[in-house]
Amino acid sequence: MDFVQFCRAQGIVIDSLPTPGVWRRYPTEDHPRKRNGAVKFMGDHGFVQNHATQTEVSVWKTDKPVDFKRVTPFIKQAQDDIERRQTEAARKADWILKQCKITGHAYLKAKGFEDQTGLVWPTPEALLVIPMWIGKKLVGCQLIDDQGGKKFLCGQRTAGAEFIFDNKGTHIFSEGFATALSIRAVLKSLKKTYTLHVCFSAGNMEKVAAVYGKGIVVADNDESKTGELSAQRIGLPYFMPPKVGQDFNDFHREVGLLRASFALDKLLRAR
């Protein structure tokens, strides 16, 4: 697979090789009017990230032998660029959070939480902001519009990042913010304590869970089986909604609080 084909496989709209050695932005298939695709072509390797769907940079390499003496300086330059962009993204996240107001949001209402408030950036888009942390360090944020569209800040670090609802209880790992809200509602009804980790993707859920090493996983039932496979690789007890295409928030809204509580309580008791 050549570099252009590799970019297309990540959903980035690109037709020809970009100038080597510089980051270039391109539209993506899911957001053709924006430039959420970032690529850097280095001749015998390259870096690709669709910021709307990927939490990490994907690396492309050719099958040809690599001259490491020639490649190493480029790799260092690329890593320096990544670190610079991560620093800028963290600063931007801090800037955004300082402007946010705590209020309701259409996305939260659509997910069944009419009275839930969140951090909302008071721009014309009125984006819901979910801070992303690694330890005590703010590294970026997820921005959610009123239609449920999600994106991260350009260049931010996402691997290992999380948002935590901490009630000093069982570690519970999930992908999305709405899923975590449903889990929290269930655990409150069961009068159980929790430490909820919003991990933002199945792959990142594996990284976050590895840090703690204990708890349970609430996986999305993706048609691709991505969530289930991640839960299995994590190796902790897990629950997954029975219907393909559902996450726990979908399940909670379909079956109601009582049945959702039974399902999660059974897992908690069995661990």
TIBABA-993136 format. One record per residue (C-alpha): chain; residue number from 0; x, y, z; residue in three letters. Coordinates in nm, 4 decimals. Layout:
! residues N
 mol seq        u        v        w type
   A NUM        X        Y        Z  Ala
...
END
This chain:
! residues 271
 mol seq        u        v        w type
   A   0   0.0000   0.0000   0.0000  Met
   A   1   0.1526   0.3329  -0.1032  Asp
   A   2   0.1284   0.6480   0.1086  Phe
   A   3  -0.1704   0.7968  -0.0726  Val
   A   4  -0.3646   0.4696  -0.0375  Gln
   A   5  -0.2693   0.4540   0.3302  Phe
   A   6  -0.4065   0.8053   0.3844  Cys
   A   7  -0.7293   0.7147   0.2060  Arg
   A   8  -0.7665   0.4077   0.4277  Ala
   A   9  -0.7719   0.6465   0.7264  Gln
   A  10  -1.0539   0.8424   0.5601  Gly
   A  11  -0.8368   1.1304   0.4383  Ile
   A  12  -0.9184   1.2792   0.0981  Val
   A  13  -0.5836   1.2982  -0.0826  Ile
   A  14  -0.4983   1.2373  -0.4499  Asp
   A  15  -0.1237   1.2992  -0.4767  Ser
   A  16   0.1890   1.2925  -0.2658  Leu
   A  17   0.2358   1.6036  -0.0485  Pro
   A  18   0.5624   1.7948  -0.0204  Thr
   A  19   0.8034   1.5802   0.1838  Pro
   A  20   0.8960   1.6872   0.5336  Gly
   A  21   0.6028   1.9161   0.6191  Val
   A  22   0.2655   1.8591   0.7822  Trp
   A  23  -0.0239   1.9151   0.5423  Arg
   A  24  -0.3975   1.9321   0.6220  Arg
   A  25  -0.6657   1.7649   0.4058  Tyr
   A  26  -1.0427   1.7121   0.4174  Pro
   A  27  -1.1747   1.3813   0.5462  Thr
   A  28  -1.4571   1.1641   0.4177  Glu
   A  29  -1.6639   1.2226   0.7295  Asp
   A  30  -1.5972   1.5999   0.7343  His
   A  31  -1.5327   1.7009   0.3703  Pro
   A  32  -1.5725   2.0733   0.4422  Arg
   A  33  -1.3069   2.0726   0.7124  Lys
   A  34  -0.9411   1.9815   0.7162  Arg
   A  35  -0.9348   1.7231   0.9919  Asn
   A  36  -0.6758   1.5111   0.8146  Gly
   A  37  -0.3075   1.5698   0.8950  Ala
   A  38  -0.0299   1.3963   0.6998  Val
   A  39   0.3460   1.4190   0.6804  Lys
   A  40   0.5297   1.2314   0.4036  Phe
   A  41   0.8973   1.1503   0.4587  Met
   A  42   0.9752   0.9488   0.1462  Gly
   A  43   1.0168   0.6027   0.2990  Asp
   A  44   0.7803   0.6574   0.5933  His
   A  45   0.5019   0.8947   0.6891  Gly
   A  46   0.2638   1.0063   0.9616  Phe
   A  47  -0.1152   1.0231   0.9298  Val
   A  48  -0.3962   1.1263   1.1639  Gln
   A  49  -0.7673   1.1796   1.1051  Asn
   A  50  -0.8443   1.4041   1.4028  His
   A  51  -1.2174   1.3284   1.3832  Ala
   A  52  -1.1737   0.9530   1.4287  Thr
   A  53  -0.8185   0.8718   1.5426  Gln
   A  54  -0.6689   0.9285   1.8854  Thr
   A  55  -0.3144   0.8486   1.7728  Glu
   A  56  -0.0886   0.9145   1.4765  Val
   A  57  -0.0693   0.6210   1.2347  Ser
   A  58   0.2742   0.5431   1.0899  Val
   A  59   0.3256   0.4312   0.7299  Trp
   A  60   0.6443   0.2624   0.6096  Lys
   A  61   0.7493   0.1130   0.2783  Thr
   A  62   0.8598  -0.2478   0.2414  Asp
   A  63   1.1954  -0.1322   0.1069  Lys
   A  64   1.5110  -0.1342   0.3233  Pro
   A  65   1.5420   0.1851   0.5266  Val
   A  66   1.8614   0.3916   0.5510  Asp
   A  67   1.8399   0.4702   0.9237  Phe
   A  68   2.1191   0.7283   0.9084  Lys
   A  69   1.9077   0.9241   0.6634  Arg
   A  70   1.5741   0.8606   0.8323  Val
   A  71   1.6665   0.9258   1.1971  Thr
   A  72   1.6947   1.3065   1.1701  Pro
   A  73   1.3551   1.3204   0.9984  Phe
   A  74   1.1991   1.1028   1.2689  Ile
   A  75   1.3398   1.3327   1.5383  Lys
   A  76   1.2080   1.6362   1.3536  Gln
   A  77   0.8657   1.4725   1.3232  Ala
   A  78   0.8664   1.3852   1.6939  Gln
   A  79   0.9651   1.7425   1.7800  Asp
   A  80   0.6768   1.8649   1.5654  Asp
   A  81   0.4356   1.6285   1.7425  Ile
   A  82   0.5514   1.7471   2.0851  Glu
   A  83   0.5215   2.1116   1.9799  Arg
   A  84   0.1685   2.0559   1.8530  Arg
   A  85   0.0760   1.8695   2.1721  Gln
   A  86   0.2004   2.1619   2.3815  Thr
   A  87   0.0032   2.4091   2.1711  Glu
   A  88  -0.3100   2.1932   2.1996  Ala
   A  89  -0.2776   2.1718   2.5782  Ala
   A  90  -0.2516   2.5503   2.5968  Arg
   A  91  -0.5545   2.5886   2.3737  Lys
   A  92  -0.7526   2.3438   2.5874  Ala
   A  93  -0.6703   2.5496   2.8959  Asp
   A  94  -0.7758   2.8665   2.7106  Trp
   A  95  -1.1055   2.7068   2.6059  Ile
   A  96  -1.1828   2.5773   2.9558  Leu
   A  97  -1.1319   2.9237   3.1042  Lys
   A  98  -1.4087   3.0516   2.8756  Gln
   A  99  -1.6547   2.7697   2.9414  Cys
   A 100  -1.9801   2.8110   3.1293  Lys
   A 101  -2.1596   2.5371   3.3204  Ile
   A 102  -2.4968   2.4919   3.1542  Thr
   A 103  -2.7210   2.2464   2.9715  Gly
   A 104  -2.6504   2.1238   2.6195  His
   A 105  -2.8556   1.9725   2.3368  Ala
   A 106  -2.6282   1.6674   2.3192  Tyr
   A 107  -2.6878   1.5854   2.6858  Leu
   A 108  -3.0633   1.6213   2.6409  Lys
   A 109  -3.0541   1.3962   2.3337  Ala
   A 110  -2.8749   1.1326   2.5415  Lys
   A 111  -3.1519   1.1323   2.8017  Gly
   A 112  -3.0085   1.3785   3.0541  Phe
   A 113  -3.2458   1.6742   3.0458  Glu
   A 114  -3.1158   1.8298   3.3672  Asp
   A 115  -2.7481   1.7459   3.3236  Gln
   A 116  -2.5099   2.0411   3.2917  Thr
   A 117  -2.1653   2.0435   3.1421  Gly
   A 118  -1.8828   2.2712   3.0333  Leu
   A 119  -2.0055   2.4603   2.7277  Val
   A 120  -1.7816   2.6865   2.5201  Trp
   A 121  -1.9958   2.9967   2.4473  Pro
   A 122  -1.9205   3.0245   2.0762  Thr
   A 123  -2.1853   3.0250   1.8003  Pro
   A 124  -2.1491   2.6440   1.7857  Glu
   A 125  -2.1958   2.6151   2.1666  Ala
   A 126  -1.9695   2.3105   2.1920  Leu
   A 127  -1.9785   2.0773   2.4908  Leu
   A 128  -1.6220   2.0454   2.6214  Val
   A 129  -1.4849   1.7303   2.7856  Ile
   A 130  -1.1376   1.7940   2.9349  Pro
   A 131  -0.8810   1.5210   2.8750  Met
   A 132  -0.6138   1.4511   3.1337  Trp
   A 133  -0.3110   1.2302   3.1788  Ile
   A 134  -0.2627   1.2204   3.5528  Gly
   A 135  -0.2906   1.5806   3.6664  Lys
   A 136  -0.1832   1.7213   3.3297  Lys
   A 137  -0.4415   1.8690   3.0934  Leu
   A 138  -0.3521   1.7490   2.7434  Val
   A 139  -0.6563   1.8509   2.5367  Gly
   A 140  -1.0302   1.8179   2.5128  Cys
   A 141  -1.3091   1.6577   2.3167  Gln
   A 142  -1.5557   1.8989   2.1584  Leu
   A 143  -1.9137   1.7806   2.0958  Ile
   A 144  -2.1675   1.9756   1.8914  Asp
   A 145  -2.5447   1.9686   1.9357  Asp
   A 146  -2.5781   1.6939   1.6708  Gln
   A 147  -2.3303   1.4674   1.8488  Gly
   A 148  -2.0372   1.5381   1.6163  Gly
   A 149  -1.7099   1.4905   1.8033  Lys
   A 150  -1.3577   1.6113   1.7464  Lys
   A 151  -1.0317   1.6614   1.9314  Phe
   A 152  -0.8021   1.9613   1.9172  Leu
   A 153  -0.5555   1.9499   1.6320  Cys
   A 154  -0.2305   1.7923   1.7417  Gly
   A 155  -0.3332   1.7078   2.0970  Gln
   A 156  -0.2109   1.4005   2.2790  Arg
   A 157  -0.4915   1.1497   2.3208  Thr
   A 158  -0.3145   0.8206   2.3952  Ala
   A 159  -0.3592   0.7517   2.7660  Gly
   A 160  -0.5859   1.0541   2.8170  Ala
   A 161  -0.9091   1.0271   3.0148  Glu
   A 162  -1.1840   1.2142   3.1949  Phe
   A 163  -1.2781   1.0785   3.5383  Ile
   A 164  -1.5934   1.0844   3.7470  Phe
   A 165  -1.4365   0.9972   4.0825  Asp
   A 166  -1.6573   0.8723   4.3640  Asn
   A 167  -1.3814   0.6597   4.5215  Lys
   A 168  -1.5193   0.3250   4.4082  Gly
   A 169  -1.4758   0.0475   4.1517  Thr
   A 170  -1.2771   0.1405   3.8413  His
   A 171  -1.5076   0.1269   3.5386  Ile
   A 172  -1.3729   0.1880   3.1887  Phe
   A 173  -1.5852   0.3025   2.8935  Ser
   A 174  -1.5414   0.4894   2.5694  Glu
   A 175  -1.7870   0.7780   2.5606  Gly
   A 176  -1.9044   1.0566   2.7897  Phe
   A 177  -2.2761   0.9753   2.7484  Ala
   A 178  -2.2045   0.6104   2.8234  Thr
   A 179  -2.0325   0.7155   3.1449  Ala
   A 180  -2.3314   0.9312   3.2418  Leu
   A 181  -2.5595   0.6289   3.2014  Ser
   A 182  -2.3260   0.4107   3.4054  Ile
   A 183  -2.3172   0.6766   3.6765  Arg
   A 184  -2.6986   0.6944   3.6841  Ala
   A 185  -2.7160   0.3170   3.7231  Val
   A 186  -2.4574   0.3071   4.0008  Leu
   A 187  -2.6297   0.5889   4.1880  Lys
   A 188  -2.9537   0.3898   4.1743  Ser
   A 189  -2.7657   0.0894   4.3131  Leu
   A 190  -2.6052   0.3100   4.5800  Lys
   A 191  -2.2599   0.1946   4.4727  Lys
   A 192  -1.9422   0.4003   4.4571  Thr
   A 193  -1.7429   0.4271   4.1354  Tyr
   A 194  -1.4447   0.5712   3.9563  Thr
   A 195  -1.5591   0.6166   3.5975  Leu
   A 196  -1.2949   0.6518   3.3272  His
   A 197  -1.4082   0.8096   2.9983  Val
   A 198  -1.1453   0.6835   2.7514  Cys
   A 199  -1.2797   0.8288   2.4205  Phe
   A 200  -1.2002   0.5214   2.2077  Ser
   A 201  -1.1721   0.1447   2.2387  Ala
   A 202  -0.7999   0.1455   2.1691  Gly
   A 203  -0.7342   0.4123   2.4273  Asn
   A 204  -0.9514   0.2238   2.6767  Met
   A 205  -0.6900  -0.0524   2.6616  Glu
   A 206  -0.4134   0.1960   2.7446  Lys
   A 207  -0.6026   0.3564   3.0331  Val
   A 208  -0.7148   0.0248   3.1852  Ala
   A 209  -0.3560  -0.1022   3.1765  Ala
   A 210  -0.2552   0.1814   3.4111  Val
   A 211  -0.4993   0.0707   3.6817  Tyr
   A 212  -0.5081  -0.3052   3.6229  Gly
   A 213  -0.8381  -0.3696   3.7979  Lys
   A 214  -1.2067  -0.2949   3.7637  Gly
   A 215  -1.4630  -0.3690   3.4925  Ile
   A 216  -1.5173  -0.2652   3.1323  Val
   A 217  -1.8378  -0.1479   2.9664  Val
   A 218  -1.7833  -0.2018   2.5941  Ala
   A 219  -1.9666  -0.0682   2.2897  Asp
   A 220  -2.1296  -0.3336   2.0697  Asn
   A 221  -1.9766  -0.2233   1.7394  Asp
   A 222  -2.0539  -0.4047   1.4164  Glu
   A 223  -1.6769  -0.4228   1.3692  Ser
   A 224  -1.6439  -0.5868   1.7149  Lys
   A 225  -1.3835  -0.3228   1.8045  Thr
   A 226  -1.5233  -0.2643   2.1530  Gly
   A 227  -1.5603  -0.6329   2.2357  Glu
   A 228  -1.2107  -0.7195   2.1142  Leu
   A 229  -1.0621  -0.4356   2.3201  Ser
   A 230  -1.2530  -0.5557   2.6275  Ala
   A 231  -1.1208  -0.9071   2.5747  Gln
   A 232  -0.7640  -0.7816   2.5368  Arg
   A 233  -0.7960  -0.5789   2.8577  Ile
   A 234  -0.8811  -0.9036   3.0371  Gly
   A 235  -1.1194  -0.7604   3.2969  Leu
   A 236  -1.4865  -0.8589   3.3405  Pro
   A 237  -1.6953  -0.6701   3.0873  Tyr
   A 238  -2.0527  -0.5928   2.9885  Phe
   A 239  -2.1628  -0.5236   2.6334  Met
   A 240  -2.5181  -0.4346   2.5226  Pro
   A 241  -2.6864  -0.7234   2.3396  Pro
   A 242  -2.7760  -0.5273   2.0252  Lys
   A 243  -2.5203  -0.4471   1.7575  Val
   A 244  -2.4688  -0.0732   1.7239  Gly
   A 245  -2.5519   0.0055   2.0860  Gln
   A 246  -2.3393   0.1537   2.3587  Asp
   A 247  -2.4481   0.1504   2.7239  Phe
   A 248  -2.6267   0.4838   2.6858  Asn
   A 249  -2.8363   0.3413   2.3995  Asp
   A 250  -2.9080   0.0340   2.6125  Phe
   A 251  -3.0017   0.2453   2.9166  His
   A 252  -3.2422   0.4619   2.7156  Arg
   A 253  -3.4026   0.1593   2.5503  Glu
   A 254  -3.4562  -0.0692   2.8507  Val
   A 255  -3.4808   0.1882   3.1302  Gly
   A 256  -3.2874   0.2453   3.4508  Leu
   A 257  -3.4108  -0.0660   3.6339  Leu
   A 258  -3.3128  -0.3239   3.3707  Arg
   A 259  -2.9847  -0.1452   3.3001  Ala
   A 260  -2.9160  -0.1563   3.6753  Ser
   A 261  -2.9800  -0.5325   3.6874  Phe
   A 262  -2.7336  -0.5902   3.4035  Ala
   A 263  -2.4514  -0.3912   3.5586  Leu
   A 264  -2.5178  -0.5141   3.9126  Asp
   A 265  -2.4853  -0.8736   3.7903  Lys
   A 266  -2.1410  -0.7943   3.6488  Leu
   A 267  -2.0320  -0.6162   3.9656  Leu
   A 268  -2.1358  -0.9094   4.1806  Arg
   A 269  -1.9638  -1.1645   3.9563  Ala
   A 270  -1.6224  -1.0007   3.9444  Arg
END
